[in-house]
Amino acid sequence: MSRRRFLLSLAPALAAPAWVARAWAATLPRASAVPGGVARIGLGASEQPPRVHLGGDRVLVMRDGDEWVAFVGIALSAKPGSKLRVEAEQAGDRVERFEIAVAPKKYASQHLKVPPGQVDLSREHLTRYERERVHLSEVLRTFTDSAPATLAMLQPAPGERSSSFGLRRYFNGQARSPHNGMDFAAPAGTPVIAANAGRVIDTGDYFFPGRTIVLDHGQGLLTLYAHLEAIDAAVAQVVSAGSVIGKVGATGRSTAAHLHFSVYLNAVAVDPALFLQD
């Protein structure tokens, strides 16, 4: 991608809050074949982009110079030492197969002791959670054929990162799912912006994430914004990078105002730091 095209893709953000000027200057995420990382596979030059699958999920494919490149999201649950098998359908029904060797990565952990009533869900809350989990799982499998103009993302809210991706909490010795996003500590009411140009595919007020927005950026690249005080975008609305879509809040299961921000590739959460400036 040329420098001019990259700058044009960020043009709508020029009138956005000041922190967006910290956008990462590169156009592609850093490759990191670890749980929660992104693997990069060169597919060679061809007139049409190959169709790439990891299991039953389509994989993002973009042109980089003269060749096509697949960017494969690796689930946090992937076992180090395991191999992921990727298939690329080239022109003429030719199929190429690739293997991704998953490298180890150690994420932080946190052990907490809390009253049992703050950990275990009531039957009513559990029923609601399961219903919402199924719905969001379907939303996060969204794949549209149009590719994003850039994979570089703007920081969606100002503030320090207060909880790292991959952090695994243990409540009273029981493991919980690892943290599948990045948190930004910011006061309630702080504007939240779209990290990249896209289309709103879901909004809702959910049990754990509270008021939430999901954006589709194309080819299985999605972003999720949670615990919002207010949602300022509607389903099917097209938004530009840097446009305000909501406000920071503490809705859902949250103890303080902050923005939870997740990035998804081929239906799995990947480390947002790979797309953002350090």
Backbone as CSV, one residue per row, in Angstrom:
resi,resn,N_x,N_y,N_z,CA_x,CA_y,CA_z,C_x,C_y,C_z
1,MET,0.841,-1.183,0.000,0.000,0.000,0.000,0.881,1.240,0.000
2,SER,0.588,2.213,-0.845,1.390,3.412,-0.920,1.160,4.286,0.301
3,ARG,2.136,5.162,0.586,1.988,6.084,1.716,0.786,6.985,1.501
4,ARG,0.539,7.410,0.242,-0.592,8.295,-0.034,-1.902,7.593,0.291
5,ARG,-2.044,6.319,-0.109,-3.277,5.598,0.153,-3.489,5.400,1.642
6,PHE,-2.395,5.138,2.382,-2.518,4.956,3.818,-2.982,6.242,4.491
7,LEU,-2.387,7.385,4.071,-2.779,8.656,4.663,-4.225,8.997,4.329
8,LEU,-4.654,8.685,3.119,-6.044,8.931,2.758,-6.986,8.105,3.617
9,SER,-6.581,6.889,3.956,-7.441,6.030,4.777,-7.623,6.596,6.174
10,LEU,-6.685,7.438,6.618,-6.785,8.040,7.941,-7.378,9.433,7.896
11,ALA,-7.654,9.971,6.701,-8.107,11.344,6.577,-9.325,11.669,7.413
12,PRO,-10.356,10.803,7.501,-11.527,11.140,8.299,-11.220,11.353,9.772
13,ALA,-10.072,10.871,10.239,-9.754,10.984,11.659,-9.165,12.334,12.020
14,LEU,-8.884,13.199,11.027,-8.178,14.434,11.313,-8.969,15.357,12.228
15,ALA,-10.307,15.249,12.204,-11.131,16.095,13.055,-11.507,15.398,14.357
16,ALA,-10.975,14.224,14.597,-11.310,13.427,15.769,-10.505,13.901,16.976
17,PRO,-10.773,13.353,18.175,-10.011,13.744,19.358,-8.508,13.600,19.160
18,ALA,-7.748,14.352,19.959,-6.318,14.522,19.698,-5.506,13.247,19.767
19,TRP,-5.927,12.282,20.603,-5.068,11.106,20.788,-4.933,10.269,19.523
20,VAL,-5.815,10.449,18.514,-5.717,9.614,17.321,-4.461,9.891,16.534
21,ALA,-3.794,11.014,16.795,-2.546,11.310,16.102,-1.467,10.306,16.440
22,ARG,-1.700,9.456,17.469,-0.709,8.454,17.866,-0.832,7.175,17.047
23,ALA,-1.611,7.195,15.958,-1.808,5.980,15.171,-0.474,5.394,14.712
24,TRP,-0.385,4.081,14.752,0.801,3.364,14.306,1.053,3.660,12.831
25,ALA,2.291,3.933,12.458,2.606,4.384,11.113,2.715,3.263,10.092
26,ALA,2.729,2.020,10.520,2.800,0.908,9.574,1.403,0.529,9.110
27,THR,1.310,-0.278,8.051,0.012,-0.634,7.499,-0.374,-2.066,7.794
28,LEU,0.516,-2.872,8.315,0.222,-4.285,8.524,0.546,-4.674,9.957
29,PRO,-0.199,-5.619,10.561,0.103,-6.019,11.934,1.414,-6.792,12.011
30,ARG,2.044,-6.710,13.159,3.277,-7.456,13.376,2.952,-8.940,13.472
31,ALA,3.665,-9.756,12.696,3.414,-11.196,12.709,3.893,-11.781,14.028
32,SER,3.089,-12.655,14.605,3.409,-13.271,15.890,2.629,-14.568,15.983
33,ALA,3.261,-15.705,15.639,2.571,-17.002,15.577,2.509,-17.646,16.956
34,VAL,1.793,-16.988,17.878,1.623,-17.455,19.249,0.131,-17.452,19.567
35,PRO,-0.290,-18.106,20.636,-1.707,-17.995,21.019,-2.102,-16.526,21.175
36,GLY,-3.176,-16.125,20.496,-3.602,-14.733,20.514,-2.861,-13.854,19.531
37,GLY,-2.005,-14.461,18.697,-1.222,-13.694,17.728,-1.787,-13.788,16.324
38,VAL,-1.020,-13.260,15.372,-1.404,-13.253,13.957,-0.251,-13.830,13.154
39,ALA,-0.524,-14.874,12.383,0.477,-15.461,11.494,0.305,-14.882,10.096
40,ARG,1.405,-14.711,9.403,1.400,-14.148,8.058,1.892,-15.227,7.083
41,ILE,1.106,-15.478,6.011,1.462,-16.490,5.017,1.500,-15.848,3.640
42,GLY,2.670,-15.879,2.984,2.794,-15.379,1.619,2.165,-16.355,0.634
43,LEU,1.317,-15.851,-0.271,0.579,-16.707,-1.201,0.999,-16.511,-2.651
44,GLY,2.010,-15.680,-2.888,2.473,-15.478,-4.248,1.619,-14.484,-5.015
45,ALA,2.002,-14.256,-6.266,1.301,-13.291,-7.122,0.273,-14.000,-7.987
46,SER,-0.890,-13.400,-8.130,-1.929,-13.900,-9.017,-2.899,-12.760,-9.288
47,GLU,-3.693,-12.929,-10.323,-4.630,-11.859,-10.678,-5.738,-11.738,-9.651
48,GLN,-6.256,-12.866,-9.202,-7.340,-12.877,-8.227,-6.826,-13.351,-6.867
49,PRO,-7.374,-12.824,-5.779,-6.922,-13.266,-4.458,-7.324,-14.700,-4.183
50,PRO,-6.454,-15.500,-3.597,-6.835,-16.859,-3.195,-7.907,-16.812,-2.101
51,ARG,-8.700,-17.872,-2.003,-9.638,-18.037,-0.888,-8.975,-18.945,0.138
52,VAL,-8.828,-18.438,1.346,-8.046,-19.138,2.372,-8.964,-19.509,3.539
53,HIS,-8.770,-20.734,4.060,-9.571,-21.224,5.174,-8.675,-21.776,6.270
54,LEU,-9.083,-21.541,7.498,-8.537,-22.234,8.661,-9.705,-22.993,9.267
55,GLY,-9.706,-24.311,9.075,-10.891,-25.076,9.460,-12.078,-24.598,8.636
56,GLY,-13.182,-24.272,9.310,-14.364,-23.803,8.600,-14.455,-22.304,8.461
57,ASP,-13.409,-21.574,8.864,-13.466,-20.113,8.847,-12.601,-19.526,7.736
58,ARG,-13.172,-18.534,7.021,-12.403,-17.806,6.028,-11.350,-16.948,6.715
59,VAL,-10.260,-16.707,5.998,-9.115,-15.955,6.512,-8.923,-14.698,5.675
60,LEU,-8.510,-13.621,6.334,-8.275,-12.348,5.655,-7.102,-12.464,4.690
61,VAL,-7.287,-11.979,3.453,-6.243,-11.961,2.428,-6.150,-10.551,1.864
62,MET,-4.945,-9.996,1.842,-4.717,-8.664,1.282,-3.476,-8.679,0.418
63,ARG,-3.433,-7.731,-0.514,-2.240,-7.600,-1.363,-1.179,-6.797,-0.626
64,ASP,0.057,-7.274,-0.685,1.210,-6.562,-0.143,2.247,-6.493,-1.257
65,GLY,2.333,-5.355,-1.914,3.201,-5.245,-3.082,2.638,-6.065,-4.224
66,ASP,3.417,-7.007,-4.737,2.991,-7.814,-5.880,2.352,-9.135,-5.465
67,GLU,2.329,-9.455,-4.189,1.816,-10.757,-3.785,0.631,-10.626,-2.832
68,TRP,-0.107,-11.724,-2.723,-1.192,-11.817,-1.756,-0.663,-12.405,-0.468
69,VAL,-1.188,-11.903,0.638,-0.758,-12.370,1.953,-1.991,-12.700,2.780
70,ALA,-1.968,-13.850,3.459,-3.030,-14.221,4.389,-2.592,-13.862,5.797
71,PHE,-3.527,-13.285,6.567,-3.280,-12.948,7.968,-4.210,-13.818,8.811
72,VAL,-3.629,-14.737,9.543,-4.388,-15.771,10.249,-4.399,-15.487,11.744
73,GLY,-5.591,-15.288,12.308,-5.710,-15.128,13.747,-5.561,-16.467,14.448
74,ILE,-4.777,-16.493,15.527,-4.535,-17.718,16.295,-5.244,-17.587,17.632
75,ALA,-6.099,-18.530,17.959,-6.896,-18.461,19.184,-6.012,-18.520,20.428
76,LEU,-6.446,-17.837,21.484,-5.726,-17.909,22.757,-5.673,-19.334,23.288
77,SER,-6.635,-20.153,22.892,-6.680,-21.542,23.358,-5.750,-22.470,22.591
78,ALA,-5.086,-21.980,21.535,-4.179,-22.829,20.754,-3.009,-23.293,21.627
79,LYS,-2.663,-24.559,21.516,-1.605,-25.132,22.332,-0.230,-24.877,21.708
80,PRO,0.705,-24.328,22.466,2.070,-24.182,21.946,2.622,-25.532,21.501
81,GLY,3.268,-25.530,20.338,3.784,-26.768,19.770,2.830,-27.424,18.797
82,SER,1.563,-27.011,18.817,0.598,-27.577,17.873,0.780,-26.921,16.501
83,LYS,0.158,-27.517,15.500,0.231,-26.985,14.134,-1.173,-26.708,13.616
84,LEU,-1.358,-25.520,13.055,-2.623,-25.145,12.438,-2.499,-25.347,10.934
85,ARG,-3.500,-25.980,10.342,-3.459,-26.281,8.907,-4.356,-25.314,8.144
86,VAL,-3.742,-24.628,7.205,-4.418,-23.598,6.420,-4.445,-24.040,4.966
87,GLU,-5.597,-23.864,4.296,-5.740,-24.206,2.877,-6.040,-22.954,2.065
88,ALA,-5.338,-22.814,0.939,-5.529,-21.682,0.041,-5.968,-22.200,-1.324
89,GLU,-7.139,-21.779,-1.762,-7.666,-22.161,-3.074,-7.201,-21.139,-4.105
90,GLN,-6.311,-21.567,-4.999,-5.783,-20.705,-6.044,-6.621,-20.867,-7.307
91,ALA,-6.297,-20.054,-8.311,-6.993,-20.147,-9.592,-6.828,-21.543,-10.185
92,GLY,-7.842,-21.994,-10.930,-7.789,-23.311,-11.533,-8.023,-24.431,-10.545
93,ASP,-8.669,-24.127,-9.435,-8.998,-25.121,-8.402,-7.771,-25.767,-7.767
94,ARG,-6.626,-25.109,-7.881,-5.412,-25.623,-7.244,-5.434,-25.252,-5.763
95,VAL,-5.155,-26.223,-4.901,-5.189,-26.004,-3.451,-3.777,-26.133,-2.887
96,GLU,-3.349,-25.104,-2.173,-2.072,-25.149,-1.459,-2.350,-25.306,0.029
97,ARG,-1.510,-26.071,0.702,-1.677,-26.296,2.133,-0.460,-25.783,2.894
98,PHE,-0.729,-25.145,4.006,0.329,-24.557,4.830,0.124,-24.996,6.277
99,GLU,1.213,-25.031,7.022,1.147,-25.319,8.448,1.728,-24.149,9.227
100,ILE,1.047,-23.793,10.313,1.538,-22.760,11.217,1.930,-23.451,12.524
101,ALA,3.198,-23.379,12.880,3.660,-23.934,14.148,3.432,-22.888,15.237
102,VAL,2.617,-23.219,16.215,2.272,-22.272,17.282,3.400,-22.230,18.310
103,ALA,3.989,-21.057,18.467,5.087,-20.870,19.413,4.531,-20.537,20.805
104,PRO,5.309,-20.799,21.850,4.811,-20.498,23.205,4.823,-19.007,23.508
105,LYS,3.914,-18.583,24.364,3.908,-17.218,24.878,3.305,-17.260,26.277
106,LYS,3.974,-16.641,27.222,3.493,-16.623,28.608,2.770,-15.309,28.857
107,TYR,1.519,-15.408,29.244,0.740,-14.232,29.603,0.673,-14.124,31.124
108,ALA,0.377,-12.931,31.593,0.297,-12.689,33.038,-0.909,-13.404,33.644
109,SER,-0.847,-13.656,34.953,-1.974,-14.235,35.678,-2.197,-13.456,36.966
110,GLN,-3.413,-13.563,37.483,-3.780,-12.824,38.687,-4.674,-13.705,39.546
111,HIS,-4.337,-13.867,40.831,-5.110,-14.702,41.749,-5.848,-13.794,42.733
112,LEU,-7.173,-13.966,42.783,-8.004,-13.123,43.633,-8.896,-13.987,44.511
113,LYS,-9.123,-13.534,45.736,-10.093,-14.170,46.621,-11.273,-13.225,46.795
114,VAL,-12.455,-13.705,46.437,-13.656,-12.882,46.495,-14.790,-13.714,47.081
115,PRO,-15.843,-13.067,47.610,-17.009,-13.817,48.104,-17.615,-14.652,46.986
116,PRO,-18.031,-15.887,47.260,-18.572,-16.767,46.215,-19.715,-16.136,45.422
117,GLY,-20.525,-15.309,46.068,-21.648,-14.688,45.373,-21.237,-13.750,44.265
118,GLN,-19.977,-13.298,44.273,-19.491,-12.406,43.227,-18.891,-13.174,42.048
119,VAL,-18.809,-14.483,42.160,-18.208,-15.308,41.103,-19.258,-16.149,40.394
120,ASP,-20.071,-16.845,41.152,-21.051,-17.765,40.577,-22.312,-17.016,40.157
121,LEU,-22.811,-17.335,38.968,-23.999,-16.680,38.444,-25.256,-17.390,38.925
122,SER,-26.307,-16.604,39.131,-27.605,-17.186,39.426,-28.115,-17.899,38.174
123,ARG,-29.131,-18.742,38.347,-29.692,-19.456,37.193,-30.222,-18.465,36.146
124,GLU,-30.869,-17.405,36.618,-31.404,-16.395,35.694,-30.292,-15.721,34.909
125,HIS,-29.231,-15.321,35.607,-28.108,-14.656,34.933,-27.371,-15.615,34.002
126,LEU,-27.242,-16.880,34.416,-26.571,-17.858,33.572,-27.343,-18.088,32.279
127,THR,-28.677,-18.151,32.373,-29.508,-18.319,31.174,-29.340,-17.134,30.226
128,ARG,-29.327,-15.936,30.797,-29.115,-14.741,29.967,-27.741,-14.763,29.322
129,TYR,-26.712,-15.090,30.121,-25.345,-15.133,29.587,-25.229,-16.124,28.433
130,GLU,-25.793,-17.316,28.565,-25.693,-18.325,27.512,-26.387,-17.845,26.237
131,ARG,-27.550,-17.215,26.375,-28.262,-16.688,25.215,-27.429,-15.617,24.508
132,GLU,-26.836,-14.722,25.279,-26.030,-13.652,24.689,-24.733,-14.196,24.103
133,ARG,-24.162,-15.215,24.742,-22.916,-15.806,24.227,-23.135,-16.398,22.842
134,VAL,-24.238,-17.104,22.641,-24.540,-17.694,21.334,-24.719,-16.593,20.285
135,HIS,-25.446,-15.540,20.644,-25.668,-14.440,19.706,-24.346,-13.776,19.305
136,LEU,-23.518,-13.430,20.301,-22.263,-12.743,19.993,-21.313,-13.650,19.221
137,SER,-21.339,-14.945,19.506,-20.500,-15.880,18.756,-20.853,-15.854,17.274
138,GLU,-22.137,-15.780,16.963,-22.574,-15.698,15.563,-22.143,-14.383,14.939
139,VAL,-22.288,-13.292,15.686,-21.868,-11.974,15.180,-20.384,-11.978,14.844
140,LEU,-19.575,-12.579,15.719,-18.122,-12.526,15.560,-17.613,-13.463,14.461
141,ARG,-18.495,-14.247,13.862,-18.121,-15.075,12.710,-18.404,-14.356,11.390
142,THR,-18.801,-13.097,11.465,-19.115,-12.328,10.258,-17.903,-12.260,9.329
143,PHE,-18.143,-12.515,8.045,-17.083,-12.391,7.036,-17.678,-11.739,5.804
144,THR,-17.147,-10.580,5.422,-17.559,-9.907,4.195,-16.369,-9.864,3.243
145,ASP,-16.649,-9.942,1.939,-15.577,-10.114,0.960,-14.693,-8.885,0.778
146,SER,-15.214,-7.691,0.989,-14.404,-6.493,0.778,-13.319,-6.399,1.850
147,ALA,-12.088,-6.112,1.406,-10.952,-6.043,2.330,-10.853,-4.648,2.940
148,PRO,-10.348,-4.533,4.169,-10.129,-3.204,4.751,-9.067,-2.442,3.968
149,ALA,-9.168,-1.117,3.973,-8.175,-0.296,3.276,-6.818,-0.387,3.950
150,THR,-6.817,-0.560,5.256,-5.583,-0.688,6.025,-5.873,-1.544,7.248
151,LEU,-4.851,-2.196,7.771,-4.991,-2.969,8.998,-4.496,-2.194,10.213
152,ALA,-3.842,-1.055,9.997,-3.393,-0.225,11.113,-4.604,0.396,11.796
153,MET,-4.598,0.443,13.129,-5.741,0.933,13.886,-5.372,2.111,14.765
154,LEU,-6.361,2.991,14.929,-6.247,4.116,15.836,-6.575,3.664,17.259
155,GLN,-5.951,4.281,18.243,-6.315,3.992,19.627,-7.740,4.478,19.845
156,PRO,-8.654,3.607,20.298,-10.069,3.980,20.332,-10.473,4.907,21.468
157,ALA,-9.625,5.084,22.461,-9.901,6.002,23.573,-8.572,6.409,24.195
158,PRO,-8.527,7.592,24.795,-7.280,7.982,25.466,-7.119,7.214,26.765
159,GLY,-5.933,7.269,27.334,-5.722,6.639,28.638,-4.743,5.496,28.574
160,GLU,-4.277,5.098,29.759,-3.323,4.003,29.877,-4.031,2.663,29.696
161,ARG,-3.281,1.682,29.221,-3.801,0.322,29.114,-3.779,-0.290,30.517
162,SER,-4.971,-0.565,31.045,-5.054,-0.949,32.447,-5.178,-2.448,32.674
163,SER,-5.355,-3.224,31.637,-5.421,-4.684,31.784,-4.961,-5.309,30.477
164,SER,-3.986,-6.177,30.547,-3.352,-6.652,29.330,-4.108,-7.814,28.697
165,PHE,-3.969,-7.922,27.386,-4.526,-9.040,26.631,-3.905,-10.346,27.128
166,GLY,-4.741,-11.367,27.238,-4.252,-12.680,27.647,-4.166,-12.899,29.143
167,LEU,-4.394,-11.853,29.949,-4.346,-11.995,31.403,-5.365,-13.034,31.862
168,ARG,-4.933,-14.016,32.643,-5.851,-15.036,33.158,-6.050,-14.813,34.655
169,ARG,-7.318,-14.644,35.029,-7.647,-14.453,36.439,-8.111,-15.763,37.061
170,TYR,-7.734,-15.940,38.319,-8.170,-17.085,39.112,-8.963,-16.544,40.307
171,PHE,-10.238,-16.874,40.359,-11.070,-16.468,41.482,-11.218,-17.649,42.437
172,ASN,-10.714,-17.472,43.659,-10.763,-18.537,44.668,-10.173,-19.830,44.121
173,GLY,-9.104,-19.695,43.334,-8.402,-20.852,42.794,-8.978,-21.406,41.510
174,GLN,-10.106,-20.882,41.043,-10.741,-21.377,39.827,-10.395,-20.469,38.648
175,ALA,-9.892,-21.067,37.566,-9.479,-20.289,36.398,-10.693,-19.759,35.645
176,ARG,-10.592,-18.535,35.173,-11.594,-17.937,34.309,-10.982,-17.749,32.922
177,SER,-11.828,-17.462,31.960,-11.332,-17.270,30.593,-10.324,-16.122,30.570
178,PRO,-9.265,-16.252,29.764,-8.279,-15.166,29.690,-8.889,-13.901,29.095
179,HIS,-8.328,-12.779,29.455,-8.803,-11.479,28.974,-8.586,-11.397,27.464
180,ASN,-9.676,-11.203,26.716,-9.582,-11.289,25.251,-9.539,-9.924,24.578
181,GLY,-9.099,-8.919,25.322,-8.981,-7.591,24.726,-7.985,-6.749,25.488
182,MET,-8.101,-5.439,25.286,-7.233,-4.471,25.939,-8.125,-3.420,26.576
183,ASP,-7.801,-3.008,27.800,-8.584,-1.999,28.498,-7.865,-0.658,28.483
184,PHE,-8.641,0.414,28.305,-8.120,1.771,28.375,-8.822,2.486,29.527
185,ALA,-8.053,2.941,30.501,-8.620,3.642,31.644,-8.912,5.081,31.243
186,ALA,-10.196,5.454,31.267,-10.612,6.801,30.893,-11.879,7.137,31.662
187,PRO,-12.104,8.405,31.955,-13.299,8.789,32.713,-14.578,8.489,31.942
188,ALA,-15.662,8.243,32.692,-16.964,8.041,32.072,-17.320,9.259,31.222
189,GLY,-17.885,9.000,30.055,-18.269,10.070,29.143,-17.221,10.423,28.115
190,THR,-16.001,9.878,28.257,-14.946,10.134,27.274,-15.358,9.570,25.917
191,PRO,-15.176,10.328,24.820,-15.553,9.798,23.503,-14.759,8.552,23.133
192,VAL,-15.429,7.610,22.492,-14.820,6.401,21.943,-14.922,6.492,20.427
193,ILE,-13.824,6.240,19.735,-13.822,6.365,18.283,-13.656,4.992,17.613
194,ALA,-14.064,4.930,16.355,-13.846,3.735,15.545,-12.362,3.603,15.256
195,ALA,-11.781,2.447,15.573,-10.345,2.235,15.367,-9.987,2.137,13.896
196,ASN,-10.969,1.827,13.064,-10.746,1.682,11.623,-12.090,1.907,10.950
197,ALA,-12.073,2.222,9.672,-13.322,2.395,8.933,-14.071,1.076,8.875
198,GLY,-15.390,1.119,8.991,-16.154,-0.116,8.959,-17.642,0.114,9.001
199,ARG,-18.364,-0.944,9.293,-19.825,-0.918,9.359,-20.262,-1.525,10.680
200,VAL,-21.230,-0.900,11.329,-21.752,-1.400,12.599,-22.586,-2.649,12.323
201,ILE,-22.216,-3.771,12.942,-22.974,-5.010,12.724,-23.704,-5.481,13.977
202,ASP,-23.427,-4.855,15.130,-24.155,-5.242,16.335,-24.017,-4.155,17.385
203,THR,-25.116,-3.893,18.075,-25.104,-3.085,19.293,-26.005,-3.781,20.296
204,GLY,-25.722,-3.610,21.573,-26.578,-4.235,22.575,-26.112,-3.910,23.972
205,ASP,-26.940,-4.272,24.938,-26.610,-4.121,26.351,-26.563,-5.528,26.935
206,TYR,-25.348,-6.058,27.114,-25.153,-7.452,27.472,-24.716,-7.591,28.930
207,PHE,-24.874,-8.802,29.474,-24.642,-9.034,30.900,-23.201,-8.727,31.303
208,PHE,-22.231,-9.340,30.642,-20.833,-9.110,31.003,-20.256,-7.838,30.371
209,PRO,-20.323,-7.659,29.035,-19.679,-6.481,28.442,-20.493,-5.197,28.526
210,GLY,-21.748,-5.251,28.998,-22.558,-4.047,29.066,-22.902,-3.532,27.671
211,ARG,-23.038,-2.218,27.564,-23.360,-1.627,26.257,-22.164,-1.812,25.323
212,THR,-22.432,-2.410,24.170,-21.366,-2.895,23.293,-21.655,-2.555,21.842
213,ILE,-20.588,-2.267,21.099,-20.653,-2.056,19.650,-19.666,-3.008,18.993
214,VAL,-20.061,-3.609,17.866,-19.148,-4.429,17.061,-19.104,-3.833,15.659
215,LEU,-17.896,-3.608,15.155,-17.686,-3.089,13.805,-17.075,-4.167,12.911
216,ASP,-17.540,-4.214,11.671,-16.986,-5.100,10.647,-16.124,-4.250,9.720
217,HIS,-14.830,-4.596,9.629,-13.902,-3.850,8.773,-13.613,-4.583,7.468
218,GLY,-14.156,-5.793,7.318,-13.973,-6.551,6.088,-13.090,-7.762,6.264
219,GLN,-13.457,-8.849,5.574,-12.665,-10.081,5.532,-12.395,-10.664,6.924
220,GLY,-13.395,-10.596,7.800,-13.252,-11.214,9.115,-12.509,-10.392,10.142
221,LEU,-12.118,-9.158,9.806,-11.480,-8.258,10.770,-12.581,-7.446,11.455
222,LEU,-12.764,-7.673,12.758,-13.810,-7.009,13.529,-13.186,-6.341,14.746
223,THR,-13.855,-5.291,15.250,-13.467,-4.709,16.529,-14.701,-4.602,17.417
224,LEU,-14.482,-4.751,18.729,-15.574,-4.727,19.707,-15.228,-3.711,20.790
225,TYR,-16.223,-2.907,21.186,-16.061,-1.828,22.158,-17.100,-2.063,23.264
226,ALA,-16.659,-2.261,24.511,-17.576,-2.703,25.564,-17.548,-1.794,26.792
227,HIS,-18.551,-1.982,27.661,-18.767,-1.241,28.907,-19.113,0.223,28.643
228,LEU,-19.702,0.515,27.493,-19.981,1.897,27.110,-21.094,2.514,27.959
229,GLU,-20.944,3.801,28.235,-22.011,4.564,28.879,-23.109,4.885,27.872
230,ALA,-22.695,5.161,26.636,-23.654,5.491,25.583,-23.165,4.930,24.259
231,ILE,-24.118,4.538,23.420,-23.841,4.063,22.062,-24.326,5.140,21.092
232,ASP,-23.421,5.645,20.273,-23.744,6.725,19.343,-23.642,6.275,17.894
233,ALA,-23.983,5.026,17.637,-23.975,4.488,16.277,-25.069,3.439,16.191
234,ALA,-25.585,3.225,14.974,-26.695,2.289,14.780,-26.271,1.146,13.878
235,VAL,-26.908,-0.013,14.043,-26.621,-1.160,13.201,-26.806,-0.792,11.735
236,ALA,-25.871,-1.227,10.892,-25.809,-0.971,9.443,-25.192,0.391,9.107
237,GLN,-24.896,1.197,10.114,-24.266,2.495,9.850,-22.812,2.293,9.434
238,VAL,-22.381,3.027,8.406,-20.985,3.013,7.962,-20.253,4.141,8.681
239,VAL,-19.124,3.815,9.296,-18.372,4.805,10.069,-16.958,4.910,9.516
240,SER,-16.394,6.087,9.627,-15.021,6.308,9.180,-14.066,6.140,10.353
241,ALA,-12.806,5.874,10.062,-11.795,5.762,11.114,-11.716,7.083,11.869
242,GLY,-11.807,7.024,13.184,-11.709,8.226,13.996,-13.034,8.868,14.337
243,SER,-14.140,8.398,13.762,-15.440,8.994,14.084,-15.921,8.487,15.434
244,VAL,-16.609,9.336,16.189,-17.088,8.985,17.520,-18.271,8.031,17.402
245,ILE,-18.191,6.904,18.119,-19.255,5.898,18.067,-19.894,5.647,19.433
246,GLY,-19.316,6.200,20.505,-19.875,5.979,21.835,-19.097,6.736,22.884
247,LYS,-19.420,6.421,24.164,-18.745,7.071,25.289,-18.326,6.007,26.307
248,VAL,-17.185,6.230,26.920,-16.665,5.317,27.942,-17.644,5.236,29.106
249,GLY,-17.815,4.031,29.647,-18.701,3.848,30.787,-18.239,2.720,31.680
250,ALA,-19.167,2.238,32.514,-18.879,1.133,33.427,-20.057,0.176,33.455
251,THR,-20.713,-0.017,32.300,-21.877,-0.893,32.240,-21.443,-2.353,32.185
252,GLY,-22.394,-3.257,32.454,-22.069,-4.677,32.509,-21.324,-5.013,33.785
253,ARG,-20.527,-6.063,33.760,-19.758,-6.472,34.942,-18.438,-5.697,34.939
254,SER,-18.494,-4.478,35.400,-17.326,-3.605,35.429,-17.312,-2.871,36.756
255,THR,-16.136,-2.736,37.366,-16.036,-2.072,38.661,-15.671,-0.604,38.548
256,ALA,-15.244,-0.159,37.358,-14.862,1.241,37.161,-14.959,1.571,35.681
257,ALA,-15.066,2.851,35.396,-15.176,3.290,34.005,-13.909,2.958,33.222
258,HIS,-14.071,2.318,32.080,-12.966,2.041,31.177,-13.544,1.538,29.851
259,LEU,-12.722,1.517,28.826,-13.110,0.919,27.548,-12.429,-0.427,27.394
260,HIS,-13.229,-1.464,27.162,-12.682,-2.767,26.768,-12.724,-2.818,25.243
261,PHE,-11.562,-3.097,24.626,-11.413,-3.085,23.172,-10.855,-4.421,22.719
262,SER,-11.580,-5.108,21.826,-11.118,-6.391,21.288,-11.003,-6.326,19.785
263,VAL,-10.052,-7.104,19.246,-9.873,-7.250,17.799,-10.039,-8.727,17.464
264,TYR,-10.806,-9.019,16.404,-11.054,-10.401,15.992,-10.603,-10.603,14.543
265,LEU,-9.986,-11.757,14.311,-9.624,-12.212,12.964,-10.101,-13.651,12.830
266,ASN,-10.723,-13.988,11.707,-11.301,-15.321,11.490,-11.936,-15.881,12.769
267,ALA,-12.758,-15.025,13.409,-13.624,-15.387,14.540,-12.885,-15.655,15.842
268,VAL,-11.597,-15.306,15.960,-10.893,-15.462,17.233,-10.308,-14.115,17.671
269,ALA,-10.272,-13.900,18.982,-9.697,-12.671,19.518,-8.183,-12.719,19.410
270,VAL,-7.601,-11.627,18.909,-6.147,-11.516,18.787,-5.695,-10.254,19.513
271,ASP,-4.416,-10.183,19.802,-3.872,-9.110,20.610,-3.986,-7.755,19.892
272,PRO,-4.756,-6.803,20.422,-4.877,-5.494,19.762,-3.548,-4.767,19.618
273,ALA,-2.588,-5.062,20.484,-1.293,-4.376,20.412,-0.595,-4.623,19.077
274,LEU,-0.940,-5.712,18.380,-0.317,-5.987,17.086,-0.768,-4.999,16.020
275,PHE,-1.876,-4.300,16.271,-2.434,-3.365,15.302,-2.267,-1.902,15.723
276,LEU,-1.896,-1.681,16.984,-1.792,-0.330,17.529,-0.340,0.052,17.750
277,GLN,-0.133,1.362,17.834,1.201,1.873,18.177,1.544,1.477,19.604
278,ASP,2.809,1.141,19.856,3.247,0.824,21.231,3.120,2.051,22.124
